[in-house]
């Protein structure tokens, strides 16, 4: 028990003095470094897995084949045309609703 108490005191003292320069201005370098490693908890593991999943999905090739590329281009153009027609209808409706307001 005495030994454990002494060891814990020494460790506590080392943690307090970590990164603090001594009287000559030297800083003791320890194994821990400035930032300790990530704690191995379930939340941290889930976050790491999410990050890996996102990275993997970003690496996935979209439109790998030429026909896939052409089809996606065609769909995009059709969507743009559809939006253009909808906007034309909205503008025509707004013009029709406009009334003469002299003042």
N, CA and C atoms as an extended XYZ file, in Angstrom:
309
Properties=species:S:1:pos:R:3:atomname:S:1:resname:S:1:resid:I:1 pbc="F F F"
N         0.818       -1.181        0.000 N   UNK     1
C         0.000        0.000        0.000 CA  UNK     1
C         0.872        1.257        0.000 C   UNK     1
N         1.904        1.237        0.795 N   UNK     2
C         2.823        2.373        0.863 CA  UNK     2
C         3.499        2.588       -0.499 C   UNK     2
N         3.885        1.465       -1.102 N   UNK     3
C         4.557        1.532       -2.408 CA  UNK     3
C         3.612        2.133       -3.469 C   UNK     3
N         2.357        1.663       -3.484 N   UNK     4
C         1.377        2.170       -4.451 CA  UNK     4
C         1.140        3.664       -4.266 C   UNK     4
N         1.080        4.105       -3.012 N   UNK     5
C         0.861        5.519       -2.740 CA  UNK     5
C         2.038        6.344       -3.251 C   UNK     5
N         3.263        5.858       -2.998 N   UNK     6
C         4.460        6.572       -3.453 CA  UNK     6
C         4.499        6.660       -4.985 C   UNK     6
N         4.167        5.541       -5.635 N   UNK     7
C         4.165        5.508       -7.100 CA  UNK     7
C         3.130        6.493       -7.641 C   UNK     7
N         1.945        6.524       -7.047 N   UNK     8
C         0.909        7.438       -7.520 CA  UNK     8
C         1.331        8.890       -7.302 C   UNK     8
N         2.024        9.176       -6.191 N   UNK     9
C         2.521       10.535       -5.947 CA  UNK     9
C         3.554       10.933       -6.995 C   UNK     9
N         4.443       10.005       -7.315 N   UNK    10
C         5.476       10.286       -8.314 CA  UNK    10
C         4.832       10.543       -9.674 C   UNK    10
N         3.837        9.742      -10.032 N   UNK    11
C         3.154        9.931      -11.319 CA  UNK    11
C         2.409       11.261      -11.353 C   UNK    11
N         1.758       11.603      -10.245 N   UNK    12
C         1.035       12.871      -10.181 CA  UNK    12
C         2.007       14.039      -10.317 C   UNK    12
N         3.150       13.941       -9.666 N   UNK    13
C         4.162       15.006       -9.744 CA  UNK    13
C         4.688       15.125      -11.171 C   UNK    13
N         4.902       13.986      -11.831 N   UNK    14
C         5.398       13.993      -13.205 CA  UNK    14
C         4.391       14.647      -14.144 C   UNK    14
N         3.094       14.369      -13.934 N   UNK    15
C         2.048       14.960      -14.776 CA  UNK    15
C         2.007       16.465      -14.571 C   UNK    15
N         2.164       16.914      -13.310 N   UNK    16
C         2.145       18.353      -13.031 CA  UNK    16
C         3.328       19.067      -13.677 C   UNK    16
N         4.500       18.436      -13.641 N   UNK    17
C         5.716       19.075      -14.151 CA  UNK    17
C         5.882       18.916      -15.657 C   UNK    17
N         5.028       18.158      -16.275 N   UNK    18
C         5.162       17.895      -17.707 CA  UNK    18
C         4.983       19.186      -18.503 C   UNK    18
N         5.961       19.510      -19.337 N   UNK    19
C         5.888       20.699      -20.176 CA  UNK    19
C         6.293       21.970      -19.464 C   UNK    19
N         6.659       21.877      -18.183 N   UNK    20
C         7.069       23.061      -17.423 CA  UNK    20
C         8.593       23.109      -17.425 C   UNK    20
N         9.186       24.224      -17.869 N   UNK    21
C        10.651       24.302      -17.874 CA  UNK    21
C        11.218       24.349      -16.452 C   UNK    21
N        12.403       23.736      -16.273 N   UNK    22
C        13.040       23.766      -14.954 CA  UNK    22
C        13.798       25.077      -14.774 C   UNK    22
N        14.626       25.156      -13.731 N   UNK    23
C        15.304       26.423      -13.425 CA  UNK    23
C        16.263       26.876      -14.524 C   UNK    23
N        16.787       25.948      -15.307 N   UNK    24
C        17.693       26.319      -16.393 CA  UNK    24
C        16.959       26.568      -17.711 C   UNK    24
N        15.652       26.318      -17.728 N   UNK    25
C        14.875       26.570      -18.932 CA  UNK    25
C        14.651       25.338      -19.801 C   UNK    25
N        15.097       24.173      -19.346 N   UNK    26
C        14.929       22.953      -20.125 CA  UNK    26
C        13.553       22.345      -19.850 C   UNK    26
N        12.972       21.747      -20.890 N   UNK    27
C        11.684       21.071      -20.758 CA  UNK    27
C        11.916       19.579      -20.932 C   UNK    27
N        11.423       18.790      -19.983 N   UNK    28
C        11.590       17.340      -20.053 CA  UNK    28
C        10.617       16.770      -21.082 C   UNK    28
N        11.144       15.990      -22.015 N   UNK    29
C        10.324       15.366      -23.053 CA  UNK    29
C         9.914       13.985      -22.578 C   UNK    29
N         8.606       13.702      -22.671 N   UNK    30
C         8.107       12.408      -22.219 CA  UNK    30
C         7.525       11.632      -23.387 C   UNK    30
N         7.095       10.423      -23.111 N   UNK    31
C         6.524        9.584      -24.162 CA  UNK    31
C         5.185       10.112      -24.634 C   UNK    31
N         4.439       10.750      -23.754 N   UNK    32
C         3.086       11.170      -24.087 CA  UNK    32
C         3.056       12.243      -25.164 C   UNK    32
N         3.986       13.152      -25.142 N   UNK    33
C         3.967       14.239      -26.115 CA  UNK    33
C         2.977       15.303      -25.695 C   UNK    33
N         2.694       16.223      -26.598 N   UNK    34
C         1.782       17.318      -26.262 CA  UNK    34
C         0.346       16.835      -26.154 C   UNK    34
N        -0.063       16.016      -27.128 N   UNK    35
C        -1.447       15.522      -27.121 CA  UNK    35
C        -1.439       14.033      -26.858 C   UNK    35
N        -2.104       13.590      -25.824 N   UNK    36
C        -2.168       12.148      -25.605 CA  UNK    36
C        -3.025       11.493      -26.685 C   UNK    36
N        -2.850       10.204      -26.878 N   UNK    37
C        -3.594        9.485      -27.906 CA  UNK    37
C        -5.082        9.486      -27.639 C   UNK    37
N        -5.847        9.059      -28.629 N   UNK    38
C        -7.301        9.018      -28.480 CA  UNK    38
C        -7.697        7.951      -27.467 C   UNK    38
N        -8.633        8.262      -26.598 N   UNK    39
C        -9.113        7.222      -25.688 CA  UNK    39
C        -9.932        6.203      -26.479 C   UNK    39
N        -9.784        4.955      -26.139 N   UNK    40
C       -10.481        3.892      -26.863 CA  UNK    40
C       -11.862        3.678      -26.265 C   UNK    40
N       -12.786        4.566      -26.613 N   UNK    41
C       -14.158        4.414      -26.138 CA  UNK    41
C       -15.042        4.062      -27.319 C   UNK    41
N       -16.244        3.669      -27.011 N   UNK    42
C       -17.161        3.255      -28.072 CA  UNK    42
C       -17.508        4.419      -28.990 C   UNK    42
N       -17.681        5.613      -28.415 N   UNK    43
C       -18.030        6.785      -29.221 CA  UNK    43
C       -16.907        7.130      -30.186 C   UNK    43
N       -15.673        7.056      -29.712 N   UNK    44
C       -14.529        7.364      -30.577 CA  UNK    44
C       -14.424        6.335      -31.692 C   UNK    44
N       -14.634        5.057      -31.344 N   UNK    45
C       -14.575        4.010      -32.367 CA  UNK    45
C       -15.647        4.224      -33.431 C   UNK    45
N       -16.851        4.608      -33.013 N   UNK    46
C       -17.927        4.861      -33.981 CA  UNK    46
C       -17.555        6.021      -34.902 C   UNK    46
N       -16.962        7.071      -34.321 N   UNK    47
C       -16.564        8.230      -35.131 CA  UNK    47
C       -15.498        7.842      -36.153 C   UNK    47
N       -14.550        7.022      -35.724 N   UNK    48
C       -13.491        6.579      -36.638 CA  UNK    48
C       -14.079        5.732      -37.757 C   UNK    48
N       -15.019        4.839      -37.415 N   UNK    49
C       -15.650        4.005      -38.441 CA  UNK    49
C       -16.438        4.852      -39.430 C   UNK    49
N       -17.147        5.883      -38.927 N   UNK    50
C       -17.893        6.790      -39.823 CA  UNK    50
C       -16.958        7.473      -40.797 C   UNK    50
N       -15.832        7.956      -40.263 N   UNK    51
C       -14.872        8.660      -41.109 CA  UNK    51
C       -14.326        7.733      -42.202 C   UNK    51
N       -14.013        6.480      -41.819 N   UNK    52
C       -13.511        5.525      -42.804 CA  UNK    52
C       -14.573        5.225      -43.859 C   UNK    52
N       -15.827        5.118      -43.423 N   UNK    53
C       -16.917        4.835      -44.355 CA  UNK    53
C       -17.064        5.967      -45.364 C   UNK    53
N       -17.007        7.218      -44.855 N   UNK    54
C       -17.105        8.385      -45.746 CA  UNK    54
C       -15.954        8.394      -46.737 C   UNK    54
N       -14.755        8.109      -46.247 N   UNK    55
C       -13.579        8.108      -47.116 CA  UNK    55
C       -13.715        7.042      -48.200 C   UNK    55
N       -14.225        5.849      -47.805 N   UNK    56
C       -14.398        4.759      -48.752 CA  UNK    56
C       -15.444        5.117      -49.804 C   UNK    56
N       -16.543        5.760      -49.364 N   UNK    57
C       -17.596        6.112      -50.314 CA  UNK    57
C       -17.105        7.190      -51.284 C   UNK    57
N       -16.209        8.058      -50.821 N   UNK    58
C       -15.664        9.082      -51.707 CA  UNK    58
C       -14.763        8.446      -52.767 C   UNK    58
N       -14.093        7.360      -52.390 N   UNK    59
C       -13.204        6.683      -53.335 CA  UNK    59
C       -13.980        5.904      -54.398 C   UNK    59
N       -15.226        5.526      -54.063 N   UNK    60
C       -16.024        4.754      -55.003 CA  UNK    60
C       -16.161        5.495      -56.319 C   UNK    60
N       -16.051        4.759      -57.396 N   UNK    61
C       -16.117        5.389      -58.712 CA  UNK    61
C       -17.562        5.525      -59.163 C   UNK    61
N       -17.969        6.737      -59.447 N   UNK    62
C       -19.275        6.978      -60.027 CA  UNK    62
C       -19.063        7.047      -61.536 C   UNK    62
N       -20.026        6.537      -62.281 N   UNK    63
C       -19.944        6.545      -63.749 CA  UNK    63
C       -18.629        5.929      -64.228 C   UNK    63
N       -18.385        4.713      -63.816 N   UNK    64
C       -17.152        4.026      -64.184 CA  UNK    64
C       -17.118        3.733      -65.676 C   UNK    64
N       -18.237        3.285      -66.201 N   UNK    65
C       -18.287        2.948      -67.621 CA  UNK    65
C       -18.737        4.156      -68.435 C   UNK    65
N       -18.369        4.172      -69.722 N   UNK    66
C       -18.698        5.304      -70.590 CA  UNK    66
C       -20.209        5.451      -70.736 C   UNK    66
N       -20.929        4.327      -70.833 N   UNK    67
C       -22.385        4.429      -71.002 CA  UNK    67
C       -23.044        5.009      -69.756 C   UNK    67
N       -22.456        4.753      -68.570 N   UNK    68
C       -22.995        5.351      -67.348 CA  UNK    68
C       -22.802        6.861      -67.370 C   UNK    68
N       -21.649        7.284      -67.853 N   UNK    69
C       -21.350        8.715      -67.933 CA  UNK    69
C       -22.331        9.403      -68.886 C   UNK    69
N       -22.549        8.783      -70.045 N   UNK    70
C       -23.482        9.362      -71.021 CA  UNK    70
C       -24.894        9.436      -70.448 C   UNK    70
N       -25.323        8.375      -69.749 N   UNK    71
C       -26.679        8.349      -69.192 CA  UNK    71
C       -26.844        9.429      -68.121 C   UNK    71
N       -25.849        9.599      -67.278 N   UNK    72
C       -25.967       10.618      -66.230 CA  UNK    72
C       -25.978       12.020      -66.841 C   UNK    72
N       -25.203       12.218      -67.901 N   UNK    73
C       -25.194       13.506      -68.603 CA  UNK    73
C       -26.568       13.795      -69.205 C   UNK    73
N       -27.149       12.752      -69.817 N   UNK    74
C       -28.462       12.889      -70.437 CA  UNK    74
C       -29.524       13.235      -69.390 C   UNK    74
N       -29.473       12.564      -68.242 N   UNK    75
C       -30.425       12.843      -67.163 CA  UNK    75
C       -30.270       14.269      -66.637 C   UNK    75
N       -29.026       14.710      -66.526 N   UNK    76
C       -28.769       16.061      -66.035 CA  UNK    76
C       -29.337       17.104      -67.007 C   UNK    76
N       -29.125       16.885      -68.305 N   UNK    77
C       -29.661       17.817      -69.305 CA  UNK    77
C       -31.189       17.818      -69.294 C   UNK    77
N       -31.795       16.649      -69.135 N   UNK    78
C       -33.255       16.576      -69.082 CA  UNK    78
C       -33.780       17.329      -67.862 C   UNK    78
N       -33.094       17.201      -66.747 N   UNK    79
C       -33.497       17.915      -65.535 CA  UNK    79
C       -33.376       19.424      -65.743 C   UNK    79
N       -32.287       19.873      -66.377 N   UNK    80
C       -32.120       21.302      -66.647 CA  UNK    80
C       -33.234       21.823      -67.555 C   UNK    80
N       -33.584       21.042      -68.595 N   UNK    81
C       -34.656       21.466      -69.502 CA  UNK    81
C       -35.991       21.573      -68.761 C   UNK    81
N       -36.253       20.576      -67.883 N   UNK    82
C       -37.493       20.576      -67.123 CA  UNK    82
C       -37.569       21.811      -66.229 C   UNK    82
N       -36.484       22.137      -65.557 N   UNK    83
C       -36.460       23.317      -64.698 CA  UNK    83
C       -36.645       24.588      -65.517 C   UNK    83
N       -36.034       24.631      -66.694 N   UNK    84
C       -36.158       25.808      -67.557 CA  UNK    84
C       -37.613       26.022      -67.951 C   UNK    84
N       -38.293       24.925      -68.333 N   UNK    85
C       -39.704       25.040      -68.710 CA  UNK    85
C       -40.559       25.498      -67.524 C   UNK    85
N       -40.287       24.961      -66.326 N   UNK    86
C       -41.031       25.390      -65.142 CA  UNK    86
C       -40.813       26.876      -64.866 C   UNK    86
N       -39.593       27.331      -65.011 N   UNK    87
C       -39.286       28.749      -64.786 CA  UNK    87
C       -39.980       29.628      -65.828 C   UNK    87
N       -40.030       29.149      -67.071 N   UNK    88
C       -40.730       29.911      -68.109 CA  UNK    88
C       -42.207       30.063      -67.762 C   UNK    88
N       -42.817       28.980      -67.272 N   UNK    89
C       -44.227       29.035      -66.880 CA  UNK    89
C       -44.438       30.014      -65.727 C   UNK    89
N       -43.535       29.993      -64.740 N   UNK    90
C       -43.649       30.904      -63.602 CA  UNK    90
C       -43.564       32.358      -64.067 C   UNK    90
N       -42.618       32.634      -64.959 N   UNK    91
C       -42.433       34.007      -65.452 CA  UNK    91
C       -43.668       34.453      -66.228 C   UNK    91
N       -44.209       33.562      -67.069 N   UNK    92
C       -45.411       33.912      -67.832 CA  UNK    92
C       -46.578       34.196      -66.888 C   UNK    92
N       -46.728       33.402      -65.847 N   UNK    93
C       -47.790       33.614      -64.870 CA  UNK    93
C       -47.613       34.952      -64.149 C   UNK    93
N       -46.378       35.270      -63.777 N   UNK    94
C       -46.110       36.531      -63.092 CA  UNK    94
C       -46.403       37.719      -64.007 C   UNK    94
N       -46.075       37.583      -65.301 N   UNK    95
C       -46.355       38.659      -66.258 CA  UNK    95
C       -47.861       38.844      -66.445 C   UNK    95
N       -48.591       37.725      -66.460 N   UNK    96
C       -50.044       37.800      -66.635 CA  UNK    96
C       -50.706       38.445      -65.421 C   UNK    96
N       -50.158       38.237      -64.257 N   UNK    97
C       -50.742       38.798      -63.041 CA  UNK    97
C       -50.407       40.273      -62.849 C   UNK    97
N       -49.428       40.768      -63.576 N   UNK    98
C       -49.023       42.157      -63.415 CA  UNK    98
C       -50.149       43.080      -63.854 C   UNK    98
N       -50.406       44.110      -63.073 N   UNK    99
C       -51.494       45.031      -63.380 CA  UNK    99
C       -50.912       46.442      -63.518 C   UNK    99
N       -51.666       47.272      -64.206 N   UNK   100
C       -51.227       48.653      -64.408 CA  UNK   100
C       -51.408       49.435      -63.115 C   UNK   100
N       -50.323       49.927      -62.540 N   UNK   101
C       -50.372       50.719      -61.310 CA  UNK   101
C       -49.678       52.059      -61.565 C   UNK   101
N       -50.442       53.098      -61.929 N   UNK   102
C       -49.786       54.376      -62.238 CA  UNK   102
C       -49.172       55.039      -61.016 C   UNK   102
N       -49.738       54.833      -59.813 N   UNK   103
C       -49.177       55.488      -58.631 CA  UNK   103
C       -48.795       54.471      -57.591 C   UNK   103
